[in-house]
Amino acid sequence: MTTQRKPSADATRRNEASRRAILAAAFELVQEVGYAKLSIEGIAARAGVGKQTIYRWWSSKGAVLFDAFLMLSEQPDGGGSALPDTGDLEADLKAVLRATVEELNDPRYDEPMRALNTEITHDPALAALYAERLDGPMRELKKQRLRSAQRAGQLAEDLDLDVAVDMLWGPLLNRWLQRNGALTAGYADSIVETALNGLRPRSG
Amino acid sequence: MTTQRKPSADATRRNEASRRAILAAAFELVQEVGYAKLSIEGIAARAGVGKQTIYRWWSSKGAVLFDAFLMLSEQPDGGGSALPDTGDLEADLKAVLRATVEELNDPRYDEPMRALNTEITHDPALAALYAERLDGPMRELKKQRLRSAQRAGQLAEDLDLDVAVDMLWGPLLNRWLQRNGALTAGYADSIVETALNGLRPRSG
């Protein structure tokens, strides 16, 4: 019979502190040096831990950066909460898309978010993790808001909510990634209006 | 007074042959080794030219790859031609979006296109070049088709055609880049129908 030693409360706290220091260091450093020059060595030095501590928990710099995003999204003031539901779908969607535009235009997030998107593009395993842990939960919150509008008769009954989410948020992400136009509040509003009304003329 | 020597017809032909060999080599090689491992040395070896020949015409591997795409789009059977216009907008758009889906799912293009998109994300100068020489002309062809439908009363008069293009093609590119769902003909059809009709219920 073997006895398993549980880590002490102190050790758990120390681990958690190290983990947070590493993630914060990765997020800072990628803004300063860019993803290409981000290294496990650099993150370790910035966080004041040994390289081995990082390799114990993560397999690559992409995995560290991913967890840094996850930590951000778990902040009390970050994502993870329901979308506004005032009953005015158009106004609520404009508010949310305008907030997305602001986030995408925030210089602090620019390099880390581009790096994350780039890694996802080239790494199917990271893409699956992203879909499961970050994009999936956010998508569910968006669909909840649309479902509520659908129940209120404001959206077509047979609407595919995934397609609707893709049509609302996809253009923002694309314009940001491809840099092929100004990412403004006006653009966000225009996307919401055009998506809701459709390209075809509406009578009345 | 100085006399400028014009390159002989032979030299021009040789240059053009080298240029095409280099671009074809870059396109092949990126499929085999991935963008991260693509190098000017590797391209030169594959094309049977010296490294200096490549540096004479291009500043980076990203620039070479970009021109490789431009060469592809100039093929007689490639892009550059008007979108189908049978008078049935929905059918025409579905045909075009289904063709885009097939292209995005083509394993030959997968790695090179991901690499190009990644480079654009991180390199504003390349993004500007892409917008001007590749995306811009393609976007103009898409807008021509939409303008024709607008004249026929099939699209709203006050429609912002850039927003319309973003809403139709953006979701395809996103789903491909983020790998967050199957990129199928059915998805393409659903995007077209949802964009045309809008998210709101239509009476009648």
Interface residues (C-beta under 8 A of the other chain):
Chain A: G34 Y35 A36 R114 N117 T118 I120 T121 H122 P124 A127 A128 Y130 A131 D135 L146 G153 Q154 L155 A156 E157 L159 D160 D162 V163 A164 D166 M167 G170 P171 L173 N174 R175 L177 Q178 R179 N180 G181 Y187 S190 I191 T194 A195 L196 N197 G198 L199 R200 P201 R202 S203 G204
Chain B: G34 Y35 R114 N117 T118 I120 T121 H122 P124 A127 A128 Y130 A131 D135 L146 G153 Q154 L155 A156 E157 L159 D160 D162 V163 A164 D166 M167 G170 P171 L173 N174 R175 L177 Q178 R179 N180 G181 Y187 S190 I191 T194 A195 L196 N197 G198 L199 R200 P201 R202 S203 G204
